[in-house]
């Protein structure tokens, strides 16, 4: 399947950078992990309006996701630990989607993404 340029829309993604142990004001470890991400990157890809029959068959019927992203950039670093800004492109706000599955094929990569409320 070819990814037509006119069907692409702008999104932002931030890849997982790592997790560090949080410390309290006295320097003791709290047992909580603080997850960090790299700076958001602008990206253009096909984003489905909602999930459909073809997408259900592609990822299986048990996977919880809302939309599908398709790109022909085979070196795309997006994986299951990546956060996305799809509906709200303001990266100063919390992300609005996460990646739930990555499915590479010969000429494209398809991602199942799920809407989250990261601001709560």
C-alpha positions as CSV (number, residue, x, y, z in Angstrom):
1,X,0.0,0.0,0.0
2,X,1.4,3.4,-1.0
3,X,1.1,6.3,1.5
4,X,-0.1,9.3,-0.6
5,X,1.4,12.6,0.4
6,X,-2.0,14.4,0.2
7,X,-3.5,12.0,2.8
8,X,-0.7,12.7,5.4
9,X,-1.4,14.8,8.4
10,X,1.0,16.4,10.8
11,X,1.5,14.7,14.2
12,X,4.2,14.9,16.9
13,X,5.9,12.0,18.6
14,X,8.3,11.7,21.5
15,X,10.4,8.5,22.0
16,X,11.1,6.9,25.3
17,X,14.4,8.2,26.9
18,X,14.5,6.1,30.1
19,X,13.4,5.9,33.7
20,X,15.1,7.2,36.8
21,X,14.4,6.6,40.5
22,X,12.7,9.6,42.1
23,X,14.3,11.1,45.2
24,X,12.7,13.1,48.0
25,X,13.9,16.4,49.4
26,X,16.5,14.7,51.6
27,X,18.0,12.7,48.7
28,X,16.4,9.3,49.6
29,X,14.9,7.2,46.8
30,X,11.1,7.1,47.0
31,X,10.6,3.9,45.0
32,X,8.8,5.7,42.2
33,X,10.1,5.8,38.7
34,X,10.2,9.1,36.7
35,X,9.8,8.3,33.0
36,X,11.5,10.8,30.6
37,X,11.0,11.2,26.8
38,X,13.0,12.9,24.1
39,X,11.9,16.2,22.6
40,X,8.7,15.9,20.4
41,X,9.4,15.6,16.7
42,X,7.1,16.7,13.9
43,X,6.1,13.9,11.6
44,X,3.7,13.4,8.7
45,X,1.7,10.2,8.3
46,X,-1.7,8.8,7.4
47,X,-4.0,8.7,10.4
48,X,-7.3,6.9,10.2
49,X,-10.4,8.7,11.5
50,X,-11.3,5.6,13.6
51,X,-10.7,1.9,13.6
52,X,-12.2,-0.2,10.9
53,X,-12.5,-3.8,9.8
54,X,-9.2,-4.0,8.0
55,X,-7.4,-2.6,11.1
56,X,-9.1,-5.1,13.3
57,X,-7.9,-8.0,11.2
58,X,-4.4,-6.6,11.0
59,X,-3.8,-6.3,14.8
60,X,-6.2,-8.9,16.1
61,X,-9.5,-8.5,17.8
62,X,-8.3,-8.2,21.4
63,X,-6.1,-5.1,21.0
64,X,-7.6,-1.9,22.5
65,X,-6.9,1.0,20.1
66,X,-8.7,3.9,18.5
67,X,-6.9,4.9,15.4
68,X,-4.3,3.6,13.0
69,X,-1.2,5.4,11.7
70,X,0.5,4.3,8.4
71,X,3.9,5.5,7.2
72,X,6.3,4.5,4.5
73,X,9.3,5.7,6.4
74,X,10.8,2.4,7.3
75,X,13.4,4.0,9.6
76,X,10.7,5.5,11.7
77,X,11.7,5.3,15.4
78,X,8.1,5.1,16.8
79,X,7.6,2.0,18.9
80,X,5.3,0.8,21.7
81,X,6.9,3.2,24.3
82,X,6.3,6.3,22.2
83,X,3.8,9.1,23.1
84,X,1.9,11.0,20.4
85,X,0.2,14.3,19.9
86,X,-2.4,13.7,17.2
87,X,-5.6,15.7,17.9
88,X,-4.0,18.4,20.0
89,X,-0.7,19.4,18.3
90,X,0.4,21.7,21.2
91,X,3.4,19.8,22.6
92,X,3.3,22.0,25.7
93,X,0.1,20.1,26.7
94,X,0.3,16.4,27.7
95,X,0.2,13.9,24.9
96,X,-3.1,12.5,23.8
97,X,-2.2,9.1,22.3
98,X,0.1,6.2,23.0
99,X,1.2,3.4,20.6
100,X,-0.3,0.0,21.4
101,X,1.1,-2.0,18.5
102,X,3.7,-1.7,15.7
103,X,3.2,-3.8,12.6
104,X,5.9,-3.5,9.9
105,X,5.4,-4.8,6.4
106,X,7.6,-4.7,3.3
107,X,6.8,-1.1,2.2
108,X,5.2,0.5,5.3
109,X,4.7,0.4,9.0
110,X,1.3,0.4,10.6
111,X,0.7,1.5,14.2
112,X,-2.3,1.0,16.4
113,X,-2.7,4.0,18.7
114,X,-5.0,4.6,21.7
115,X,-6.4,7.9,23.1
116,X,-5.3,8.6,26.7
117,X,-6.0,11.3,29.2
118,X,-2.4,12.2,30.2
119,X,-3.4,15.4,31.9
120,X,-5.4,13.7,34.6
